[in-house]
């Protein structure tokens, strides 16, 4: 690897000419601290200003870039009260054109006669007013006395950057152009020479230059699709480093040895058979076989168990827990909410009721006396399995011999929480579970260091859920469906996105509608309300009553998204379905269809509804396959929103996009594995060990 002048790339931006403290602070707020950070910030898009269109050749309905001198500017009132137009007259050697900016009076402080400006937008014909550009993008190229850098901003393919506080796209373009002109002949390149030669990649210096200021031969369409050779080289570099770090981390974890080997014999197999309430599906058997095989290896297990809603992941995890406990080890089972933790606790305690193992629960709402008792029993080893929430990672929690950590719905936990729980044991096995199927691309990133088991089938007797989308105008029809199910002795969920009325967002609130449903729609049935602001014991009372069948209609917010298991519930109504994400609606739908009765999920939506909202509803109606839903969700929302939180463990990617560049990610993984297996991998491995965690914003987790 080239190592010269690495210090230049790491120069803090605050020490770069033309930046200064204020601009440095604005750049830092968007994650740009060094010269390298700035150069690895791709332009949002590119404009071809090499062939500016003469104003006389503008045509209505086209999009064009023009450059000219400001002749005049000013505010023009309109007939609408409080609505004003800022008008700008720009002229080139072929004639003038008007640009109109609705309600943007501040522009009078931006434009002055004599300036050279570039305008980019759609040309419209306005009757007697002639042609005009309406609300175009604009850039002041220079004032009368500032002509030295005009060729950076026009007469070429020009990069357009996202604004960073006070740092405009023009400022960034000037700064990047100056830095590129000062760049040393050789800069540090983390991509090994062998890989660079084999793939025919441009040098890092060339790639950085051509990404920001492309050659005249570059195609703007390729640049805006991030498919130019320079862009692809930098994206591949990022993915190679990320995958290389994951491979190294996985190999380092494999080098650790557990102090307590796990064995499986006939006695343990018989113990497992006794707790099984039903025959495992082929998918469950395969997953359990992979998990137990990992547990018997000398190195700690790091495995992700994926399964759609209702696939039976919990029983597989419990059987793995039984293997650990039969080997004298303790098990920690962490869930993201108290409702889900309580559900797991009741299920596990019931299944282990006839065994010799003691099960306890530990959540944030536990009373202090009970909490102290549970902590003492965990430390002494008299409690074999504990089910809890984030309370399990608190400093006071200590284990006697923690050998297996099971983390459910892992994307709801921060990476630090997962690492902390794992650190409480002696190289414990880690099983991460999710009912939100992870698209392959994300599995290569957030979970690239985990082995993956997938349960694709559902337990026998589970009914397919019929999903329909209905507009608000057909609400009475939806209520009739719910009534028919209630009269058959079944139960229903009605889900709302808000708990209380909001003047800002016109949504029906769960609290108000629960009263309405009870008093006016289903007066002969019992309606109850469940939401996240209820105290824990109140939630427990409501859920227990629903589980016993004493409550017929459960009006709820999304606290029932995971963990609520009532086989008699056969209809789910999702109010304002256009407001929910795909994966979230799929999780909600999974609360029905859990027994032998046919079930229905109704997505009730209101107009106006966006194209994206309609696409989400269509996807839910078309398929109940969570893996298909997950891929659609990733396509629509992108990886940053897929898990809904930066603490999800997703890497901080500067230039790569997991949707757009997924094929390149897979290539990078293959290259990283092959190179790290080669004789000359030492320098590359050393670079990764020193820079990987900080570069991608991740910490070591199980």
C-alpha positions as CSV (number, residue, x, y, z in Angstrom):
1,X,0.0,0.0,0.0
2,X,1.1,3.5,-0.7
3,X,1.8,5.3,2.5
4,X,3.3,8.7,1.5
5,X,1.7,12.0,2.6
6,X,-1.0,10.3,4.6
7,X,-0.8,13.4,6.9
8,X,-2.1,15.6,4.1
9,X,-5.5,13.8,3.9
10,X,-5.8,13.9,7.7
11,X,-5.3,17.7,7.9
12,X,-8.2,19.2,10.0
13,X,-10.4,21.4,7.8
14,X,-10.2,24.2,10.4
15,X,-6.5,24.7,9.3
16,X,-7.3,24.8,5.6
17,X,-7.1,28.2,3.9
18,X,-10.6,29.7,3.4
19,X,-12.4,27.7,6.0
20,X,-12.1,29.4,9.3
21,X,-13.8,28.5,12.7
22,X,-17.4,29.1,11.6
23,X,-17.3,27.2,8.4
24,X,-15.2,24.4,10.1
25,X,-18.0,24.1,12.7
26,X,-20.7,23.9,10.0
27,X,-18.7,21.2,8.2
28,X,-18.1,19.3,11.4
29,X,-21.9,19.2,12.0
30,X,-22.3,17.1,8.9
31,X,-19.4,14.8,9.8
32,X,-16.6,16.6,7.9
33,X,-13.5,17.1,10.0
34,X,-10.6,16.4,7.7
35,X,-9.5,17.0,4.1
36,X,-10.2,13.3,3.4
37,X,-13.7,13.6,4.8
38,X,-14.5,16.5,2.5
39,X,-13.0,14.8,-0.6
40,X,-15.0,11.7,0.1
41,X,-18.2,13.7,0.2
42,X,-19.7,13.0,-3.2
43,X,-21.6,15.8,-5.0
44,X,-25.4,15.4,-4.9
45,X,-25.5,15.6,-8.7
46,X,-23.8,17.2,-11.7
47,X,-24.8,19.8,-14.2
48,X,-23.4,20.1,-17.7
49,X,-22.5,23.8,-17.9
50,X,-20.0,23.2,-20.7
51,X,-22.7,23.8,-23.3
52,X,-24.8,26.6,-21.8
53,X,-28.0,27.2,-23.8
54,X,-28.2,30.7,-25.4
55,X,-31.3,32.5,-23.9
56,X,-32.7,33.0,-27.4
57,X,-32.9,29.3,-27.9
58,X,-35.0,28.5,-24.8
59,X,-38.1,26.5,-25.5
60,X,-41.2,26.0,-23.2
61,X,-41.4,22.7,-21.4
62,X,-37.6,22.0,-21.5
63,X,-35.1,22.1,-18.7
64,X,-32.1,24.3,-19.4
65,X,-29.0,25.9,-17.9
66,X,-28.3,29.5,-18.9
67,X,-25.7,32.0,-17.8
68,X,-25.9,35.8,-18.0
69,X,-25.6,39.2,-16.4
70,X,-28.2,40.5,-13.9
71,X,-29.9,43.5,-15.5
72,X,-32.4,44.1,-12.7
73,X,-34.2,42.5,-9.8
74,X,-37.0,43.4,-7.4
75,X,-40.2,42.4,-5.6
76,X,-43.6,42.4,-7.4
77,X,-46.8,42.2,-5.5
78,X,-49.7,39.9,-6.7
79,X,-53.5,39.9,-6.2
80,X,-53.1,37.3,-3.5
81,X,-52.7,39.0,-0.1
82,X,-49.3,38.4,1.4
83,X,-48.0,36.6,-1.8
84,X,-45.1,38.3,-3.6
85,X,-42.8,37.4,-6.4
86,X,-39.1,38.1,-6.7
87,X,-38.2,38.8,-10.3
88,X,-34.9,38.7,-11.9
89,X,-34.0,39.8,-15.5
90,X,-30.9,38.1,-16.8
91,X,-29.3,38.8,-20.2
92,X,-26.7,37.1,-22.3
93,X,-25.5,38.1,-25.8
94,X,-28.6,36.7,-27.4
95,X,-31.2,38.4,-25.3
96,X,-32.9,38.5,-21.9
97,X,-35.1,36.1,-19.8
98,X,-37.1,36.6,-16.7
99,X,-36.7,34.3,-13.6
100,X,-39.5,34.3,-11.0
101,X,-39.2,33.1,-7.4
102,X,-42.5,32.9,-5.4
103,X,-42.4,34.4,-1.9
104,X,-38.6,34.6,-1.7
105,X,-38.1,38.3,-0.9
106,X,-34.7,37.5,0.8
107,X,-33.2,37.1,-2.7
108,X,-33.0,40.9,-3.1
109,X,-30.0,40.6,-0.8
110,X,-28.5,37.9,-3.0
111,X,-28.7,39.4,-6.5
112,X,-27.2,42.7,-7.6
113,X,-27.0,44.2,-11.1
114,X,-23.8,43.4,-12.9
115,X,-23.4,39.9,-11.4
116,X,-22.8,36.9,-13.6
117,X,-25.2,34.1,-12.6
118,X,-26.2,30.6,-13.7
119,X,-29.8,29.6,-13.6
120,X,-31.0,26.0,-14.0
121,X,-34.7,25.1,-14.2
122,X,-37.8,24.5,-16.3
123,X,-38.8,27.0,-19.0
124,X,-42.4,28.1,-19.1
125,X,-44.4,30.3,-21.4
126,X,-46.5,33.0,-19.6
127,X,-48.6,34.6,-22.3
128,X,-47.8,38.3,-22.7
129,X,-45.0,37.8,-20.1
130,X,-43.1,35.6,-22.6
131,X,-40.7,32.9,-21.5
132,X,-39.6,32.6,-17.9
133,X,-37.8,30.3,-15.5
134,X,-40.0,29.6,-12.5
135,X,-38.2,29.0,-9.2
136,X,-34.9,27.9,-10.8
137,X,-31.8,26.8,-9.0
138,X,-29.4,29.6,-9.0
139,X,-25.7,30.4,-8.4
140,X,-23.9,33.6,-8.4
141,X,-20.7,32.9,-10.4
142,X,-18.9,36.2,-9.6
143,X,-19.4,39.8,-8.9
144,X,-17.7,42.6,-10.9
145,X,-14.4,42.3,-9.1
146,X,-14.2,38.5,-8.7
147,X,-13.3,36.7,-11.9
148,X,-10.4,34.5,-11.1
149,X,-12.4,31.3,-10.4
150,X,-15.3,31.5,-12.8
151,X,-14.2,28.5,-14.8
152,X,-14.6,26.3,-11.7
153,X,-18.3,27.1,-11.7
154,X,-19.2,27.1,-15.4
155,X,-17.9,26.1,-18.8
156,X,-17.6,22.5,-17.6
157,X,-19.4,19.6,-15.9
158,X,-20.0,21.2,-12.5
159,X,-20.5,19.3,-9.2
160,X,-23.5,20.4,-7.0
161,X,-23.0,19.8,-3.3
162,X,-25.5,19.7,-0.4
163,X,-25.3,22.9,1.6
164,X,-23.6,22.5,5.0
165,X,-24.8,25.4,7.3
166,X,-23.2,28.6,6.0
167,X,-21.1,26.6,3.5
168,X,-22.8,26.9,0.1
169,X,-22.4,24.6,-2.8
170,X,-20.2,27.3,-4.5
171,X,-18.0,27.6,-1.4
172,X,-17.5,23.8,-1.3
173,X,-16.8,23.7,-5.0
174,X,-14.1,26.4,-4.7
175,X,-12.6,24.7,-1.6
176,X,-12.5,21.2,-3.1
177,X,-11.0,22.6,-6.4
178,X,-8.2,24.3,-4.4
179,X,-7.5,21.2,-2.3
180,X,-7.4,19.0,-5.4
181,X,-4.9,21.3,-7.0
182,X,-2.7,21.1,-3.8
183,X,-3.0,17.3,-3.5
184,X,0.4,15.6,-3.4
185,X,1.4,13.5,-6.4
186,X,0.9,10.4,-4.3
187,X,-1.7,10.0,-1.5
188,X,-2.3,7.2,0.9
189,X,-4.3,4.5,-0.8
190,X,-5.9,1.8,1.4
191,X,-6.7,-0.5,-1.6
192,X,-3.8,-3.0,-2.0
193,X,-1.9,-2.6,-5.2
194,X,-2.6,-6.2,-6.3
195,X,-6.4,-5.6,-6.1
196,X,-6.1,-2.3,-7.9
197,X,-4.1,-3.8,-10.7
198,X,-6.4,-6.8,-11.0
199,X,-9.5,-4.7,-11.3
200,X,-8.0,-2.0,-13.4
201,X,-8.9,0.7,-10.9
202,X,-7.7,4.3,-11.2
203,X,-5.4,5.6,-8.5
204,X,-7.0,7.2,-5.5
205,X,-5.7,10.6,-6.5
206,X,-7.2,10.3,-10.0
207,X,-10.5,9.0,-8.7
208,X,-10.9,11.9,-6.2
209,X,-10.1,14.4,-8.9
210,X,-12.5,12.9,-11.5
211,X,-15.3,12.4,-9.0
212,X,-15.4,16.1,-8.2
213,X,-14.4,17.7,-11.5
214,X,-15.1,15.1,-14.2
215,X,-13.3,15.2,-17.5
216,X,-15.1,16.7,-20.5
217,X,-15.6,13.2,-21.9
218,X,-17.6,12.0,-18.9
219,X,-21.3,11.4,-19.4
220,X,-23.5,13.4,-17.0
221,X,-26.1,10.5,-16.9
222,X,-23.4,8.1,-15.6
223,X,-22.2,10.7,-13.1
224,X,-25.7,11.3,-11.7
225,X,-26.2,7.5,-11.5
226,X,-22.8,7.2,-9.6
227,X,-21.5,4.9,-12.3
228,X,-18.4,6.7,-13.5
229,X,-15.1,4.8,-13.2
230,X,-13.9,7.3,-10.6
231,X,-17.1,7.0,-8.4
232,X,-17.2,3.2,-8.7
233,X,-13.5,3.0,-7.6
234,X,-14.2,5.1,-4.4
235,X,-17.4,3.1,-3.6
236,X,-15.5,-0.2,-4.1
237,X,-12.7,1.1,-1.8
238,X,-15.2,1.9,1.0
239,X,-16.9,-1.5,0.6
240,X,-13.6,-3.3,0.5
241,X,-12.5,-1.7,3.8
242,X,-15.8,-2.4,5.5
243,X,-15.9,-6.0,4.4
244,X,-12.3,-6.5,5.2
245,X,-12.9,-5.3,8.7
246,X,-15.8,-7.6,9.2
247,X,-13.8,-10.6,8.0
248,X,-11.0,-9.8,10.3
249,X,-13.3,-9.3,13.3
250,X,-15.0,-12.6,12.6
251,X,-11.7,-14.4,12.5
252,X,-10.5,-12.7,15.7
253,X,-13.7,-13.8,17.5
254,X,-13.1,-17.4,16.2
255,X,-9.7,-17.3,17.8
256,X,-11.2,-16.9,21.2
257,X,-12.0,-20.1,23.0
258,X,-14.9,-20.7,25.5
259,X,-13.8,-21.8,28.9
260,X,-16.8,-24.1,29.2
261,X,-17.2,-26.5,26.3
262,X,-20.8,-27.5,25.4
263,X,-21.6,-31.2,24.8
264,X,-24.9,-32.8,23.6
265,X,-25.7,-36.3,24.6
266,X,-28.8,-38.5,24.9
267,X,-29.8,-37.1,28.3
268,X,-29.9,-33.6,26.9
269,X,-31.8,-34.7,23.8
270,X,-34.4,-36.3,26.0
271,X,-34.6,-33.2,28.2
272,X,-35.4,-31.1,25.0
273,X,-38.1,-33.6,23.9
274,X,-39.9,-33.2,27.2
275,X,-40.3,-29.4,26.8
276,X,-41.3,-29.5,23.1
277,X,-45.1,-28.6,22.8
278,X,-45.2,-29.7,19.2
279,X,-43.1,-31.2,16.4
280,X,-40.6,-28.8,14.9
281,X,-40.9,-27.8,11.3
282,X,-38.1,-28.6,8.8
283,X,-36.9,-25.0,9.0
284,X,-36.9,-25.0,12.8
285,X,-34.9,-28.3,12.8
286,X,-32.3,-27.0,10.4
287,X,-31.9,-23.8,12.4
288,X,-31.6,-25.7,15.7
289,X,-29.0,-28.1,14.2
290,X,-26.9,-25.1,13.0
291,X,-27.1,-23.4,16.4
292,X,-26.3,-26.4,18.5
293,X,-23.4,-27.3,16.2
294,X,-22.0,-23.8,16.8
295,X,-22.5,-24.1,20.5
296,X,-20.3,-27.3,20.5
297,X,-17.4,-25.6,18.8
298,X,-14.6,-24.2,21.0
299,X,-15.0,-20.6,19.7
300,X,-18.1,-18.5,20.7
301,X,-21.1,-18.6,18.5
302,X,-22.2,-15.5,16.7
303,X,-25.4,-16.3,14.8
304,X,-28.4,-14.4,13.4
305,X,-31.7,-16.3,13.4
306,X,-34.1,-14.9,10.9
307,X,-37.7,-15.9,10.7
308,X,-40.9,-14.3,9.5
309,X,-43.6,-13.3,12.0
310,X,-44.9,-16.5,13.7
311,X,-42.1,-18.8,12.3
312,X,-41.3,-20.2,15.8
313,X,-38.0,-18.6,16.6
314,X,-38.6,-18.5,20.3
315,X,-38.9,-22.3,20.7
316,X,-35.7,-22.8,18.8
317,X,-34.0,-20.3,21.1
318,X,-35.4,-22.0,24.1
319,X,-34.1,-25.4,23.0
320,X,-30.6,-23.8,22.5
321,X,-31.0,-22.3,26.0
322,X,-31.8,-25.8,27.4
323,X,-28.6,-27.2,25.9
324,X,-26.6,-24.4,27.6
325,X,-28.3,-24.9,30.9
326,X,-27.8,-28.7,30.8
327,X,-24.2,-27.9,30.5
328,X,-24.2,-25.8,33.7
329,X,-24.4,-22.4,32.0
330,X,-26.7,-19.5,32.5
331,X,-28.8,-17.9,29.8
332,X,-29.8,-14.2,29.3
333,X,-32.7,-13.5,27.0
334,X,-33.0,-9.8,26.2
335,X,-36.1,-8.2,24.6
336,X,-36.7,-4.6,23.6
337,X,-39.9,-3.9,25.5
338,X,-41.4,-5.0,28.8
339,X,-44.5,-6.3,27.1
340,X,-42.3,-8.6,24.9
341,X,-40.1,-9.5,27.8
342,X,-43.1,-10.5,29.9
343,X,-44.5,-12.5,27.0
344,X,-41.3,-14.4,26.6
345,X,-41.0,-14.9,30.3
346,X,-44.5,-16.4,30.6
347,X,-43.9,-18.7,27.6
348,X,-40.5,-19.9,28.7
349,X,-41.6,-20.4,32.4
350,X,-44.6,-22.5,31.2
351,X,-42.5,-24.7,28.9
352,X,-39.8,-25.2,31.6
353,X,-42.3,-25.7,34.4
354,X,-41.6,-29.4,34.7
355,X,-37.8,-29.0,34.4
356,X,-35.2,-28.4,37.2
357,X,-34.3,-25.0,35.8
358,X,-35.3,-21.7,37.5
359,X,-36.5,-18.8,35.3
360,X,-36.5,-15.2,36.5
361,X,-37.4,-11.8,34.9
362,X,-35.6,-8.5,35.2
363,X,-37.1,-5.3,33.8
364,X,-36.8,-1.6,34.6
365,X,-40.1,-1.6,36.5
366,X,-39.1,-4.4,38.9
367,X,-39.6,-3.4,42.6
368,X,-36.3,-2.8,44.4
369,X,-36.7,-5.8,46.9
370,X,-37.5,-8.2,44.1
371,X,-34.8,-6.8,41.9
372,X,-32.2,-7.2,44.7
373,X,-33.3,-10.8,45.2
374,X,-33.0,-11.6,41.4
375,X,-29.6,-10.0,41.2
376,X,-28.3,-12.1,44.1
377,X,-29.7,-15.3,42.5
378,X,-28.1,-14.5,39.1
379,X,-24.7,-13.9,40.8
380,X,-24.9,-17.1,42.8
381,X,-26.1,-19.2,39.8
382,X,-29.4,-20.3,41.4
383,X,-31.3,-18.6,38.6
384,X,-30.5,-20.4,35.3
385,X,-32.3,-18.3,32.8
386,X,-33.3,-14.6,33.0
387,X,-35.6,-12.8,30.7
388,X,-35.3,-9.0,30.6
389,X,-35.1,-5.7,28.9
390,X,-32.1,-3.2,28.7
391,X,-32.1,-3.6,32.5
392,X,-29.9,-6.7,31.9
393,X,-27.0,-4.6,30.8
394,X,-26.9,-2.4,33.9
395,X,-23.7,-2.4,35.8
396,X,-25.2,-4.0,38.9
397,X,-26.2,-7.2,36.9
398,X,-23.6,-10.0,37.3
399,X,-23.8,-13.6,36.3
400,X,-22.3,-16.7,37.8
401,X,-21.6,-18.5,34.5
402,X,-23.3,-16.7,31.6
403,X,-22.9,-19.0,28.6
404,X,-25.6,-18.0,26.1
405,X,-27.0,-14.6,25.2
406,X,-30.2,-14.5,23.2
407,X,-31.2,-11.0,21.8
408,X,-34.7,-10.7,20.3
409,X,-35.6,-8.0,17.8
410,X,-32.0,-6.9,17.9
411,X,-32.4,-3.8,15.7
412,X,-34.1,-2.1,18.6
413,X,-30.9,-2.3,20.7
414,X,-27.9,-0.1,20.4
415,X,-24.6,-1.7,19.6
416,X,-23.2,-0.7,22.9
417,X,-26.0,-2.5,24.8
418,X,-25.3,-5.7,22.9
419,X,-21.6,-5.5,23.5
420,X,-22.2,-4.8,27.3
421,X,-24.4,-7.8,27.7
422,X,-21.9,-10.1,26.0
423,X,-19.1,-8.7,28.2
424,X,-20.9,-10.0,31.3
425,X,-20.1,-13.6,30.4
426,X,-16.9,-15.6,29.7
427,X,-16.9,-15.7,25.8
428,X,-20.7,-16.6,25.8
429,X,-22.4,-17.8,22.7
430,X,-24.6,-15.1,21.1
431,X,-27.8,-15.8,19.2
432,X,-29.5,-12.7,17.6
433,X,-33.1,-13.1,16.5
434,X,-35.3,-10.9,14.3
435,X,-38.8,-11.2,12.9
436,X,-37.9,-8.3,10.5
437,X,-36.3,-10.3,7.7
438,X,-33.1,-8.7,6.7
439,X,-32.5,-8.1,3.0
440,X,-29.3,-9.8,1.8
441,X,-27.6,-6.4,1.2
442,X,-28.1,-5.4,4.9
443,X,-27.2,-8.9,6.1
444,X,-23.8,-8.3,4.4
445,X,-23.4,-5.0,6.3
446,X,-25.0,-4.9,9.7
447,X,-24.5,-8.6,10.2
448,X,-21.6,-9.4,8.0
449,X,-19.7,-11.0,11.0
450,X,-22.6,-13.3,11.9
451,X,-23.5,-16.6,10.5
452,X,-27.2,-16.7,9.4
453,X,-29.9,-19.2,10.0
454,X,-33.3,-18.7,8.3
455,X,-36.7,-20.3,9.2
456,X,-38.8,-19.9,6.1
457,X,-41.7,-22.2,6.9
458,X,-44.5,-21.7,9.4
459,X,-45.7,-24.1,12.1
460,X,-48.6,-26.4,11.1
461,X,-52.1,-25.0,11.6
462,X,-51.1,-21.4,10.9
463,X,-53.6,-19.7,8.6
464,X,-52.7,-17.5,5.7
465,X,-53.8,-13.9,6.4
466,X,-56.0,-12.2,3.8
467,X,-55.0,-8.5,3.5
468,X,-57.2,-5.8,2.0
469,X,-56.8,-2.1,1.6
470,X,-59.9,0.1,2.0
471,X,-60.5,3.9,1.8
472,X,-62.0,5.8,4.7
473,X,-65.3,6.0,2.7
474,X,-65.8,2.2,3.3
475,X,-65.3,2.4,7.1
476,X,-68.8,1.0,7.7
477,X,-68.0,-2.1,5.6
478,X,-64.8,-2.6,7.7
479,X,-66.8,-2.4,11.0
480,X,-69.3,-5.0,9.7
481,X,-66.4,-7.4,9.1
482,X,-65.1,-6.8,12.6
483,X,-68.7,-7.4,14.0
484,X,-69.0,-10.7,12.2
485,X,-65.8,-11.9,13.7
486,X,-66.8,-10.8,17.2
487,X,-70.2,-12.5,16.9
488,X,-68.3,-15.8,16.0
489,X,-66.4,-15.5,19.3
490,X,-63.2,-14.1,17.8
491,X,-61.3,-11.0,18.8
492,X,-59.9,-7.9,17.0
493,X,-57.2,-5.3,17.1
494,X,-57.6,-1.7,15.9
495,X,-54.3,0.1,15.6
496,X,-53.8,3.9,15.6
497,X,-50.6,5.9,15.0
498,X,-51.2,8.4,17.8
499,X,-52.2,8.3,21.5
500,X,-53.7,11.8,21.9
501,X,-55.4,14.3,19.6
502,X,-52.8,16.6,17.9
503,X,-53.7,19.9,16.3
504,X,-50.6,19.6,14.1
505,X,-51.4,16.2,12.6
506,X,-55.0,15.4,11.8
507,X,-55.1,11.8,12.9
508,X,-57.8,9.9,14.9
509,X,-56.4,9.3,18.3
510,X,-56.5,5.9,19.9
511,X,-57.9,7.4,23.2
512,X,-60.8,9.2,21.5
513,X,-61.6,6.3,19.1
514,X,-61.6,3.7,21.9
515,X,-64.4,5.6,23.6
516,X,-66.2,6.0,20.2
517,X,-66.0,2.3,19.4
518,X,-67.2,1.3,22.8
519,X,-70.1,3.7,23.0
520,X,-71.4,3.8,19.4
521,X,-70.0,1.0,17.3
522,X,-69.6,-2.1,19.5
523,X,-71.6,-1.3,22.6
524,X,-72.4,-4.9,23.3
525,X,-68.7,-5.9,23.3
526,X,-65.8,-5.0,25.6
527,X,-63.3,-2.5,24.1
528,X,-60.0,-1.7,25.9
529,X,-57.1,0.6,25.2
530,X,-53.4,-0.2,25.2
531,X,-50.6,2.3,24.5
532,X,-47.0,3.0,25.5
533,X,-47.8,5.7,28.1
534,X,-49.6,3.3,30.3
535,X,-47.8,2.1,33.4
536,X,-46.4,-1.4,33.2
537,X,-49.0,-3.0,35.5
538,X,-51.8,-1.3,33.6
539,X,-50.5,-2.7,30.3
540,X,-50.2,-6.2,31.9
541,X,-53.9,-6.0,33.1
542,X,-55.2,-5.0,29.6
543,X,-53.1,-7.6,27.8
544,X,-54.0,-10.4,30.3
545,X,-57.7,-9.6,29.9
546,X,-57.4,-9.7,26.1
547,X,-55.5,-13.0,26.2
548,X,-58.3,-14.5,28.4
549,X,-61.0,-13.3,26.0
550,X,-62.5,-10.8,28.4
551,X,-61.7,-7.9,26.1
552,X,-63.1,-8.3,22.5
553,X,-61.6,-5.3,20.7
554,X,-58.1,-4.1,21.7
555,X,-57.5,-0.5,20.5
556,X,-53.8,0.0,20.5
557,X,-50.8,1.9,19.2
558,X,-47.9,0.0,17.8
559,X,-46.9,-1.4,21.2
560,X,-48.5,-4.6,20.0
561,X,-46.1,-4.7,16.9
562,X,-44.2,-7.6,18.4
563,X,-44.6,-10.1,21.2
564,X,-48.4,-10.2,21.6
565,X,-49.7,-13.7,20.9
566,X,-53.5,-14.3,21.1
567,X,-54.6,-17.1,18.9
568,X,-58.2,-16.2,19.0
569,X,-57.6,-12.7,17.4
570,X,-58.6,-13.0,13.8
571,X,-59.0,-9.4,12.5
572,X,-56.5,-6.5,12.5
573,X,-57.6,-3.0,11.4
574,X,-54.8,-0.5,10.8
575,X,-56.1,3.0,10.8
576,X,-54.2,5.6,8.7
577,X,-52.3,2.8,7.1
578,X,-50.7,5.3,4.7
579,X,-48.7,6.6,7.6
580,X,-47.0,3.4,8.5
581,X,-43.9,1.8,7.1
582,X,-44.0,-1.5,5.2
583,X,-42.1,-3.6,7.8
584,X,-44.1,-2.1,10.6
585,X,-47.4,-3.0,9.0
586,X,-46.2,-6.5,8.3
587,X,-45.3,-6.9,12.0
588,X,-48.7,-5.6,13.0
589,X,-50.4,-8.0,10.6
590,X,-48.5,-10.9,12.3
591,X,-50.5,-10.4,15.4
592,X,-53.4,-12.3,13.7
593,X,-53.4,-15.6,12.0
594,X,-51.7,-17.2,15.0
595,X,-54.3,-19.9,15.5
596,X,-56.5,-22.2,13.5
597,X,-59.0,-19.6,12.4
598,X,-58.9,-17.7,9.1
599,X,-57.7,-14.1,9.6
600,X,-58.0,-10.8,7.9
601,X,-55.9,-7.6,8.0
602,X,-57.6,-4.4,6.8
603,X,-55.5,-1.4,5.9
604,X,-57.8,1.6,6.2
605,X,-56.4,4.7,4.5
606,X,-57.3,8.3,3.8
607,X,-57.0,10.6,0.8
608,X,-54.9,12.3,-0.3
609,X,-52.4,9.4,-0.4
610,X,-49.0,9.6,-2.0
611,X,-47.7,7.2,-4.7
612,X,-45.3,5.8,-2.1
613,X,-48.1,5.2,0.3
614,X,-50.1,3.4,-2.3
615,X,-47.1,1.3,-3.2
616,X,-46.7,0.2,0.4
617,X,-50.4,-0.8,0.7
618,X,-50.2,-2.7,-2.7
619,X,-47.1,-4.6,-1.4
620,X,-48.9,-5.7,1.7
621,X,-52.0,-6.8,-0.2
622,X,-49.9,-8.8,-2.8
623,X,-47.7,-10.8,-0.4
624,X,-47.4,-12.1,3.2
625,X,-43.8,-13.2,2.7
626,X,-41.8,-11.1,5.1
627,X,-38.6,-11.5,3.0
628,X,-40.3,-10.0,0.0
629,X,-41.7,-7.2,2.2
630,X,-38.2,-6.5,3.6
631,X,-36.7,-6.1,0.1
632,X,-39.5,-3.8,-1.0
633,X,-39.1,-1.8,2.2
634,X,-35.4,-1.4,1.6
635,X,-36.1,-0.3,-2.0
636,X,-38.6,2.4,-0.8
637,X,-37.0,3.7,2.4
638,X,-33.3,3.0,2.1
639,X,-31.0,1.4,4.7
640,X,-30.9,4.4,7.1
641,X,-34.6,4.2,7.8
642,X,-35.0,0.4,7.5
643,X,-34.2,-0.1,11.2
644,X,-35.3,3.4,12.2
645,X,-32.3,4.3,14.3
646,X,-28.6,5.1,13.9
647,X,-27.9,2.7,16.9
648,X,-29.0,-0.2,14.7
649,X,-25.4,-1.2,14.0
650,X,-25.5,-0.1,10.4
651,X,-22.2,1.3,9.2
652,X,-21.6,4.9,8.4
653,X,-21.1,4.9,4.7
654,X,-19.7,8.0,3.0
655,X,-20.0,7.2,-0.7
656,X,-21.6,3.8,-1.0
657,X,-25.4,3.2,-1.1
658,X,-26.6,-0.2,0.0
659,X,-29.5,-0.2,-2.5
660,X,-27.7,1.3,-5.5
661,X,-24.4,-0.5,-5.1
662,X,-25.4,-3.9,-3.6
663,X,-23.7,-5.8,-6.3
664,X,-20.4,-4.0,-5.7
665,X,-20.7,-4.8,-1.9
666,X,-20.8,-8.6,-2.7
667,X,-17.7,-8.2,-5.0
668,X,-15.9,-6.3,-2.3
669,X,-16.5,-9.1,0.2
670,X,-15.1,-11.7,-2.1
671,X,-12.1,-9.6,-2.8
672,X,-11.5,-8.9,0.9
673,X,-11.7,-12.6,1.8
674,X,-9.4,-13.7,-1.0
675,X,-6.8,-11.0,-0.2
676,X,-6.8,-11.6,3.6
677,X,-6.1,-15.2,2.8
678,X,-3.0,-14.3,0.7
679,X,0.6,-14.0,1.9
680,X,0.9,-10.2,1.5
681,X,-2.1,-9.2,3.5
682,X,-0.2,-7.9,6.6
683,X,-0.2,-4.2,5.8
684,X,-3.9,-4.3,4.8
685,X,-4.9,-6.1,7.9
686,X,-2.9,-3.7,10.0
687,X,-4.6,-0.7,8.4
688,X,-8.0,-2.3,9.1
689,X,-7.2,-3.1,12.7
690,X,-6.2,0.6,13.3
691,X,-8.9,2.4,11.4
692,X,-11.9,0.2,10.9
693,X,-14.1,0.9,14.0
694,X,-13.6,4.7,13.9
695,X,-14.0,4.9,10.1
696,X,-17.4,3.1,10.1
697,X,-18.8,4.3,13.4
698,X,-19.1,0.8,14.9
699,X,-17.9,-0.9,18.0
700,X,-17.3,-4.6,18.5
701,X,-20.5,-6.4,19.1
702,X,-21.6,-10.0,19.3
